[in-house]
Amino acid sequence: MALEETFIIRGPIDTLEVTRTFKEAGMPARITPTVALRSQFSVEGSVRDIKALLEEEIDLSEKLAEKTGIEDDEDTELRRIYGICLDVVEGLAETMAEFMEKNQPGTFLPMNEFKGWMGPPPGTVKDTDEPESLIDPLMYSILALTALDDNDVIDVGEGGVTVKQHLDPGSLIISLPGGLVGDIGHEARKEHGIVTKMAVIPASGYRLEFAPDVIAQTNVDELDELFDGLDIDEDVYLAFRESVYLKQIAISKIMEVIEEHGTLTPAEVLEAIEKVAIGSTEGGMEVTLDLTLEFVKDLLNDLKKMGLVRKKGMGFRMT
C-alpha cells in the first residue's frame, strides 16, 4: 500500500498511553514490538594513554588559538568536552587507586558496601550549579565497575565482589563512550594506543503502523502538538511528518487531475501530473511530482479502497 506509513520508536514506551493518544487524535495505530540492531562506539586504552591523548589535544587547541588569535566556538566546546573527559579519567584512576589501597587481594566486599566505592570523587559528578559540565554519577559507577572487572582486579559474584589483585592505576584499561573523543583524529588515537571499537547490539522498540485512510485525513499541522507529548526521536518524527505531508500532496494532485480529465488509467494519471507543477504562493516554490507508475497504481488502489475513486475498465474516476 502506497499510503500506509510506518515509523519505529526505540526503547520502552507505554503502549497503552501511546495507542490512546493517537486514537484520541484521530490517528489509530497498530503497535507491534520489534527488534533492530544498532551500533555502539567506544574508545579503549589505558588510563595513562587516554590522559596523555586528551592533554595533548587540549594543549594543541590552546596553542593554535593563541597563535591565530581566534577563539573558534567549536574548538572551545571541544576543549570543554575534553576537559570533562580528562576529569572523569583522573577521577576513575583516583577511585580505583584508593579502592586497591584499602582492600588487599583476597578481601570480600558485600555488594552494598562495594557500591560505595564505585561513587565518583567530589567535584566529578553533576550538581545543580553546573548541570552540563560533569558526568552522570550512574555512568561513572558503571565505568568504574567495568574497569575493575575487565582488568581482573575484582571478581563479581552474586553476593558481592572479591579483590583478586592490585595493578598500577595508570595501566588499567578503561572504556569510554566514543562520542567523548570522537573528534580526535585516528592517527592521534593510534599513536597513543587508543582503540576504537564498535559493538553491534540489539535495540528493542515498537513499530507504529498507520492505515492509508489515516494518512490521507491527518491534519499535519496538528502532528507537532501530538508528538510533543511523546518520547520519540526528533529525526524519526520529522521524517514521518514529511512523508505524510508529501503523500497528501500526491493525493490532492492525483484527485485533481482525475476530476479535471475524467476517467484515467494509471499511466495517464502519471503523464498528467508530470506536466503540471504545483505552485506555492507562500514560499514561492514549485513542487513537481516525479513518481513511478507502480507508486501511482498502488496509490489509486488505496484511494479506491477508501471510496474516493472507483475503477472503470482500466481506468479510475471520481466516485
C-alpha positions, -999 to +999 in steps of 0.1 A: +000+000+000+014+033-011-003+054+016+004+032+046+030+048+069+053+032+095+078+045+120+097+029+148+101+041+184+133+029+200+133+019+237+105+012+261+072+030+258+038+029+275+019+012+246-015+018+261-008+055+265+006+058+230-023+039+215-048+061+234-031+093+225-031+085+187-066+072+188-079+104+205-062+124+179-080+105+151-049+085+142-055+049+153-022+030+151-013-007+151+016-011+175+038-042+174+071-050+192+102-050+171+140-056+175+167-039+154+204-039+155+223-008+162+260+002+166+276+015+198+310+031+196+336+032+224+373+040+228+396+018+248+430+024+262+450+027+295+443+055+319+478+068+312+474+068+274+439+083+274+451+111+298+481+118+275+459+120+244+434+144+260+461+166+275+478+168+241+446+177+222+437+204+248+473+218+246+474+218+208+440+236+206+450+262+231+483+269+213+465+272+180+440+297+194+469+317+209+489+316+177+460+327+154+443+350+180+410+333+170+387+316+196+366+293+175+333+283+193+336+247+181+372+244+193+363+260+226+334+235+231+357+206+222+383+217+248+355+219+273+344+183+265+379+170+265+384+187+299+354+170+313+366+136+299+400+142+315+384+149+349+364+117+346+395+096+337+415+111+365+386+106+389+383+069+378+420+064+384+418+081+418+388+060+428+404+027+417+437+035+433+420+042+466+400+011+463+431-011+459+449+007+486+422+000+512+413-035+500+440-062+498+438-092+474+415-118+489+392-093+505+355-099+500+331-070+500+293-073+501+277-056+471+261-028+491+295-020+506+312-021+472+287+003+456+300+030+479+335+026+463+320+030+429+310+066+436+330+094+420+352+117+440+337+151+450+335+175+421+334+149+394+297+144+390+268+166+381+255+191+406+227+217+404+252+246+398+268+231+367+243+207+352+261+203+318+297+202+329+300+170+348+293+133+342+262+115+355+271+095+387+254+064+374+275+064+343+306+070+364+298+040+386+293+018+356+327+028+342+344+021+375+328-013+379+335-023+343+371-012+345+379-031+377+362-062+364+377-061+329+412-056+343+407-087+365+412-066+397+379-079+411+357-110+407+320-100+407+297-126+423+260-127+433+266-115+469+295-091+463+330-088+449+363-104+458+395-085+453+418-106+431+449-085+426+464-050+425+476-032+394+492+001+386+462+025+382+478+042+352+480+008+334+443-001+339+424-003+306+392+017+306+365+021+280+347+054+274+317+063+251+331+070+216+314+104+214+337+118+241+368+117+219+352+111+185+366+143+170+402+134+178+419+121+146+425+084+140+463+089+138+465+107+171+445+079+188+466+053+172+498+070+183+486+068+219+474+032+216+438+041+218+415+016+201+381+025+187+355-003+190+321-008+175+297-032+192+266-044+174+237-047+199+200-055+197+177-025+203+141-032+212+114-009+201+079-006+187+066-003+152+036+020+147+016+014+115-010+038+102-035+028+076-039+047+043-071+064+053-054+078+085-025+092+064-049+108+039-070+125+066-044+135+091-040+172+098-003+177+095-003+210+114-016+192+145+010+165+144+036+186+162+015+191+193+006+154+193+042+142+192+055+168+217+039+147+245+056+115+234+092+105+239+101+100+202+133+107+184+130+140+166+147+128+134+123+099+132+093+121+138+104+147+112+109+120+085+074+107+093+058+141+092+075+149+059+063+116+043+027+122+055+028+158+041+042+147+007+017+118+003-011+142+009+003+165-018+003+135-042-033+125-032-045+161-038-029+164-072-039+130-084-076+135-074-074+169-091-063+156-125-089+128-123-117+153-115-105+175-144-100+149-171-125+122-161-116+085-163-078+080-165-056+049-165-026+050-140-003+058-169-025+087-180-026+100-144+012+098-142+015+117-175-009+144-164+007+151-130+042+152-146+032+180-169+019+204-142+040+220-114+023+226-080+028+263-071+034+275-036+023+311-032+037+314+003+072+301-003+075+310-040+085+274-047+072+250-074+067+213-065+068+186-092+057+150-087+083+127-101+065+095-092+068+059-106+040+041-124+039+014-097+035+040-069+006+057-088-011+023-093-008+015-056-019+049-045-050+047-068-059+013-053-056+028-018-079+057-028-103+031-043-104+011-010-111+044+008-141+051-016-125+083-030-122+069-066-137+040-084-125+016-111-140+019-146-124-006-170-087+000-170-091+035-156-101+053-124-127+081-119-141+101-091-169+085-071 
